[in-house]
Amino acid sequence: MLEGLLDPARWAATFGAVDTFWIGFAVTLQVVIAGLLLALVLGTLLGVLSTSRSQVLRGITRVYVELFQNTPLPVQVMFMYMVGPTILASITGAPDPVRIAPFALGSLGVGLYHAAYIAEVIRTGIEAVPRGQMEAARSQGFSRPQAYRYIILPQTFKVILPPLCNQALNLVKNTSVLALVAGGDLMYRSDNFVSLYGYMQGYLVCVAMYFIICFPLAMLVQVLERRSKLRPKAKEIPGLDKLVAAGAGAAPAATDGQEA
């Protein structure tokens, strides 16, 4: 096995087909970007609704979160792949099932799945903001959407950036599920290469390319976690040191006057 991994001829064949891997790499990146945008938008909306006063809205978000968190992502993607065309045909009135493009299928799959996790992160972050912030905003004439937009969510995102980056990291790795439906992604093309030639070098190249995407995100998570643990520095107020010095010099004078 080790001899095969070190065989120069196999590595030459692998690097000769590296363009195929880069095409899959590009597809994976596109799915990551589209899926992450969907997950952020939908997850933020669900996170905000889960903290609303309406029991109906909270119930809807709870059902969504529990459904997607407690079922495997491959099962969800295969369900959309098999049942989605029939559902679309019934909605559009088409005589035949409407085929879903692999890119759309992968983006929807990872986007809807991770939106459930991001919704929980957003909900936790909102609940960490003191309730007095919302009350103060409402007392100043802000509507609830305005209070969320300008006051609550900016504070929330500062707290939840590390777990959000973790979700982005997991989303990148979960795009490999697209190989189940011949999505043309990096994992699918690596599988094809190994099946065709029998060279395990294809999987090593696949690992290296996933590492190129994931390692910077992992480093970003560590940096954000360290920054979140630092205490905020007090702002420097111009002239404050002179004011303190003047106050310190006036204190003994007041004492002398009292003694006299």
Kinemage of the C-alpha trace (Angstrom):
@kinemage 1
@onewidth
@group {chain A} dominant
@subgroup {mainchain}
@vectorlist {calphas} color= white
{ca met a 1} P 0.000 0.000 0.000
{ca leu a 2} L 2.741 2.455 1.006
{ca glu a 3} L 4.757 1.582 -2.099
{ca gly a 4} L 1.774 2.417 -4.264
{ca leu a 5} L 1.329 5.811 -2.586
{ca leu a 6} L 4.990 6.646 -3.240
{ca asp a 7} L 5.003 5.393 -6.842
{ca pro a 8} L 6.226 8.265 -9.086
{ca ala a 9} L 4.323 6.942 -12.081
{ca arg a 10} L 1.031 7.099 -10.203
{ca trp a 11} L 1.740 10.603 -8.990
{ca ala a 12} L 2.595 11.633 -12.546
{ca ala a 13} L -0.749 10.276 -13.754
{ca thr a 14} L -2.532 12.035 -10.907
{ca phe a 15} L -0.933 15.404 -11.613
{ca gly a 16} L -1.635 14.862 -15.285
{ca ala a 17} L -5.351 14.862 -14.438
{ca val a 18} L -5.124 17.727 -11.943
{ca asp a 19} L -7.277 19.973 -14.168
{ca thr a 20} L -10.218 17.700 -13.374
{ca phe a 21} L -9.644 18.206 -9.660
{ca trp a 22} L -9.472 21.979 -10.057
{ca ile a 23} L -12.789 21.964 -11.927
{ca gly a 24} L -14.330 20.081 -9.006
{ca phe a 25} L -12.637 22.526 -6.626
{ca ala a 26} L -14.321 25.445 -8.425
{ca val a 27} L -17.723 23.736 -8.269
{ca thr a 28} L -17.257 23.101 -4.545
{ca leu a 29} L -16.384 26.765 -3.951
{ca gln a 30} L -19.490 27.906 -5.832
{ca val a 31} L -21.696 25.569 -3.793
{ca val a 32} L -20.034 26.802 -0.588
{ca ile a 33} L -20.704 30.456 -1.405
{ca ala a 34} L -24.320 29.917 -2.489
{ca gly a 35} L -25.089 27.548 0.394
{ca leu a 36} L -23.482 29.845 2.965
{ca leu a 37} L -25.453 32.869 1.768
{ca leu a 38} L -28.693 30.887 1.970
{ca ala a 39} L -27.806 29.536 5.414
{ca leu a 40} L -26.919 32.996 6.773
{ca val a 41} L -30.039 34.721 5.466
{ca leu a 42} L -32.468 31.956 6.405
{ca gly a 43} L -30.701 31.180 9.692
{ca thr a 44} L -30.754 34.834 10.767
{ca leu a 45} L -34.458 35.115 9.925
{ca leu a 46} L -35.283 31.922 11.820
{ca gly a 47} L -33.122 32.992 14.759
{ca val a 48} L -34.947 36.314 15.037
{ca leu a 49} L -38.370 34.654 14.712
{ca ser a 50} L -37.458 32.137 17.419
{ca thr a 51} L -37.183 35.027 19.895
{ca ser a 52} L -40.452 36.693 18.863
{ca arg a 53} L -43.501 36.964 21.089
{ca ser a 54} L -45.633 34.889 18.712
{ca gln a 55} L -45.967 31.266 19.775
{ca val a 56} L -46.877 30.311 16.205
{ca leu a 57} L -43.637 31.739 14.787
{ca arg a 58} L -41.602 30.180 17.566
{ca gly a 59} L -43.312 26.849 16.904
{ca ile a 60} L -42.578 26.991 13.161
{ca thr a 61} L -38.902 27.733 13.734
{ca arg a 62} L -38.688 24.974 16.370
{ca val a 63} L -40.134 22.404 13.968
{ca tyr a 64} L -37.717 23.469 11.230
{ca val a 65} L -34.678 23.345 13.505
{ca glu a 66} L -35.555 19.972 15.019
{ca leu a 67} L -36.371 18.445 11.627
{ca phe a 68} L -33.113 19.436 9.954
{ca gln a 69} L -30.868 18.921 12.966
{ca asn a 70} L -32.151 15.436 13.726
{ca thr a 71} L -32.034 13.920 10.237
{ca pro a 72} L -28.817 13.133 8.299
{ca leu a 73} L -27.780 15.508 5.534
{ca pro a 74} L -27.291 12.685 2.957
{ca val a 75} L -30.879 11.554 3.571
{ca gln a 76} L -32.142 15.118 3.057
{ca val a 77} L -30.198 15.535 -0.186
{ca met a 78} L -31.336 12.166 -1.537
{ca phe a 79} L -34.938 13.002 -0.633
{ca met a 80} L -34.709 16.294 -2.563
{ca tyr a 81} L -33.027 14.473 -5.450
{ca met a 82} L -35.682 11.759 -5.702
{ca val a 83} L -38.865 13.562 -4.637
{ca gly a 84} L -38.070 17.175 -5.569
{ca pro a 85} L -38.634 16.785 -9.345
{ca thr a 86} L -42.084 15.273 -8.751
{ca ile a 87} L -43.049 18.053 -6.348
{ca leu a 88} L -41.876 20.712 -8.811
{ca ala a 89} L -43.846 19.037 -11.603
{ca ser a 90} L -47.045 19.153 -9.519
{ca ile a 91} L -46.441 22.822 -8.653
{ca thr a 92} L -45.638 23.951 -12.209
{ca gly a 93} L -48.118 21.595 -13.916
{ca ala a 94} L -45.377 20.039 -16.060
{ca pro a 95} L -46.234 16.615 -17.537
{ca asp a 96} L -42.854 15.149 -16.537
{ca pro a 97} L -40.713 15.508 -13.411
{ca val a 98} L -38.697 18.737 -13.391
{ca arg a 99} L -35.003 17.973 -13.066
{ca ile a 100} L -33.084 19.902 -10.395
{ca ala a 101} L -29.576 20.971 -11.367
{ca pro a 102} L -26.878 19.425 -9.150
{ca phe a 103} L -25.549 22.888 -8.237
{ca ala a 104} L -28.985 24.007 -7.020
{ca leu a 105} L -29.485 20.714 -5.219
{ca gly a 106} L -26.166 20.988 -3.387
{ca ser a 107} L -26.643 24.648 -2.484
{ca leu a 108} L -30.162 24.025 -1.187
{ca gly a 109} L -29.077 20.910 0.679
{ca val a 110} L -26.219 22.404 2.670
{ca gly a 111} L -27.931 25.807 2.918
{ca leu a 112} L -31.167 24.509 4.447
{ca tyr a 113} L -29.287 22.102 6.694
{ca his a 114} L -26.886 24.635 8.178
{ca ala a 115} L -29.585 27.309 8.428
{ca ala a 116} L -31.030 25.249 11.286
{ca tyr a 117} L -27.725 25.377 13.170
{ca ile a 118} L -27.150 29.063 12.433
{ca ala a 119} L -30.675 29.807 13.673
{ca glu a 120} L -29.757 28.303 17.046
{ca val a 121} L -26.528 30.317 17.136
{ca ile a 122} L -28.435 33.521 16.346
{ca arg a 123} L -31.095 32.754 18.952
{ca thr a 124} L -28.474 32.158 21.630
{ca gly a 125} L -26.693 35.393 20.707
{ca ile a 126} L -29.904 37.439 20.825
{ca glu a 127} L -30.810 36.014 24.215
{ca ala a 128} L -27.344 36.990 25.475
{ca val a 129} L -28.113 40.675 24.779
{ca pro a 130} L -29.794 42.286 27.829
{ca arg a 131} L -33.543 42.750 27.375
{ca gly a 132} L -33.191 46.342 28.430
{ca gln a 133} L -31.592 47.066 25.048
{ca met a 134} L -34.846 46.312 23.237
{ca glu a 135} L -36.917 48.232 25.776
{ca ala a 136} L -34.616 51.235 25.510
{ca ala a 137} L -34.818 51.139 21.713
{ca arg a 138} L -38.613 50.958 21.747
{ca ser a 139} L -38.778 53.857 24.190
{ca gln a 140} L -36.756 55.937 21.704
{ca gly a 141} L -39.281 55.292 18.944
{ca phe a 142} L -37.634 52.339 17.174
{ca ser a 143} L -39.878 49.641 15.765
{ca arg a 144} L -38.957 46.049 16.593
{ca pro a 145} L -37.416 45.412 13.141
{ca gln a 146} L -35.399 48.635 13.449
{ca ala a 147} L -34.269 47.691 16.958
{ca tyr a 148} L -33.100 44.297 15.710
{ca arg a 149} L -31.334 45.824 12.701
{ca tyr a 150} L -29.530 48.708 14.389
{ca ile a 151} L -29.091 47.619 18.009
{ca ile a 152} L -29.678 43.924 18.763
{ca leu a 153} L -28.151 42.134 15.752
{ca pro a 154} L -24.904 44.184 15.611
{ca gln a 155} L -24.228 43.229 19.239
{ca thr a 156} L -25.275 39.648 18.562
{ca phe a 157} L -22.898 39.116 15.642
{ca lys a 158} L -19.909 40.277 17.695
{ca val a 159} L -20.635 37.481 20.180
{ca ile a 160} L -21.444 34.705 17.709
{ca leu a 161} L -18.721 35.202 15.082
{ca pro a 162} L -16.630 32.188 16.262
{ca pro a 163} L -19.537 29.679 16.137
{ca leu a 164} L -20.683 31.167 12.824
{ca cys a 165} L -17.242 30.548 11.320
{ca asn a 166} L -17.400 27.005 12.701
{ca gln a 167} L -20.650 26.480 10.834
{ca ala a 168} L -19.040 27.807 7.645
{ca leu a 169} L -16.208 25.317 8.148
{ca asn a 170} L -18.655 22.442 8.580
{ca leu a 171} L -20.597 23.578 5.526
{ca val a 172} L -17.463 23.355 3.358
{ca lys a 173} L -16.860 19.776 4.424
{ca asn a 174} L -20.509 18.819 4.012
{ca thr a 175} L -20.531 19.859 0.358
{ca ser a 176} L -18.931 16.452 -0.300
{ca val a 177} L -22.451 15.027 -0.007
{ca leu a 178} L -23.003 16.322 -3.533
{ca ala a 179} L -20.977 13.349 -4.797
{ca leu a 180} L -24.016 11.162 -4.013
{ca val a 181} L -25.976 12.803 -6.835
{ca ala a 182} L -23.105 13.187 -9.363
{ca gly a 183} L -22.776 16.877 -8.636
{ca gly a 184} L -19.398 17.362 -10.325
{ca asp a 185} L -17.825 18.621 -7.101
{ca leu a 186} L -14.336 17.869 -5.798
{ca met a 187} L -15.317 14.666 -4.006
{ca tyr a 188} L -17.232 13.350 -7.022
{ca arg a 189} L -14.307 13.924 -9.392
{ca ser a 190} L -11.882 12.349 -6.920
{ca asp a 191} L -14.105 9.269 -6.710
{ca asn a 192} L -14.209 9.048 -10.499
{ca phe a 193} L -10.420 9.271 -10.765
{ca val a 194} L -9.828 6.576 -8.131
{ca ser a 195} L -12.487 4.324 -9.704
{ca leu a 196} L -10.949 4.741 -13.144
{ca tyr a 197} L -7.253 4.301 -12.309
{ca gly a 198} L -7.318 2.688 -8.874
{ca tyr a 199} L -4.791 5.246 -7.595
{ca met a 200} L -5.355 6.435 -4.019
{ca gln a 201} L -3.392 9.567 -4.892
{ca gly a 202} L -6.680 11.005 -6.104
{ca tyr a 203} L -8.024 11.073 -2.558
{ca leu a 204} L -4.809 12.678 -1.274
{ca val a 205} L -5.179 15.483 -3.797
{ca cys a 206} L -8.812 15.827 -2.728
{ca val a 207} L -7.755 16.114 0.919
{ca ala a 208} L -5.164 18.773 0.044
{ca met a 209} L -7.725 20.877 -1.832
{ca tyr a 210} L -10.279 20.699 0.970
{ca phe a 211} L -7.473 21.710 3.325
{ca ile a 212} L -6.828 24.811 1.197
{ca ile a 213} L -10.405 25.933 1.886
{ca cys a 214} L -10.809 24.777 5.473
{ca phe a 215} L -7.474 25.698 7.052
{ca pro a 216} L -7.889 29.506 6.700
{ca leu a 217} L -11.395 29.222 8.185
{ca ala a 218} L -10.068 27.167 11.100
{ca met a 219} L -7.382 29.803 11.763
{ca leu a 220} L -10.029 32.529 11.596
{ca val a 221} L -12.119 30.686 14.200
{ca gln a 222} L -9.136 30.548 16.569
{ca val a 223} L -8.399 34.255 16.112
{ca leu a 224} L -12.028 35.211 16.750
{ca glu a 225} L -12.204 33.001 19.825
{ca arg a 226} L -9.090 34.650 21.266
{ca arg a 227} L -10.467 38.110 20.546
{ca ser a 228} L -13.806 37.278 22.141
{ca lys a 229} L -12.025 36.372 25.391
{ca leu a 230} L -10.165 39.687 25.609
{ca arg a 231} L -11.612 42.378 27.812
{ca pro a 232} L -12.542 45.535 25.904
{ca lys a 233} L -10.143 48.395 26.484
{ca ala a 234} L -11.452 51.597 28.014
{ca lys a 235} L -11.708 54.480 25.589
{ca glu a 236} L -9.190 57.291 25.985
{ca ile a 237} L -10.878 60.599 26.846
{ca pro a 238} L -8.859 63.684 25.833
{ca gly a 239} L -7.903 65.847 28.849
{ca leu a 240} L -8.968 63.230 31.398
{ca asp a 241} L -5.443 62.888 32.846
{ca lys a 242} L -5.206 66.663 33.446
{ca leu a 243} L -8.621 66.676 35.103
{ca val a 244} L -7.629 63.833 37.434
{ca ala a 245} L -4.342 65.590 38.305
{ca ala a 246} L -6.159 68.830 39.052
{ca gly a 247} L -8.630 67.020 41.272
{ca ala a 248} L -5.811 65.289 43.147
{ca gly a 249} L -4.080 68.640 43.741
{ca ala a 250} L -7.283 70.263 45.010
{ca ala a 251} L -7.978 67.568 47.578
{ca pro a 252} L -5.164 68.498 50.049
{ca ala a 253} L -6.153 72.191 49.847
{ca ala a 254} L -9.682 71.359 50.929
{ca thr a 255} L -8.287 69.309 53.788
{ca asp a 256} L -6.065 72.201 54.986
{ca gly a 257} L -9.017 74.499 54.963
{ca gln a 258} L -11.059 72.144 57.104
{ca glu a 259} L -8.227 71.835 59.635
{ca ala a 260} L -7.959 75.611 59.887
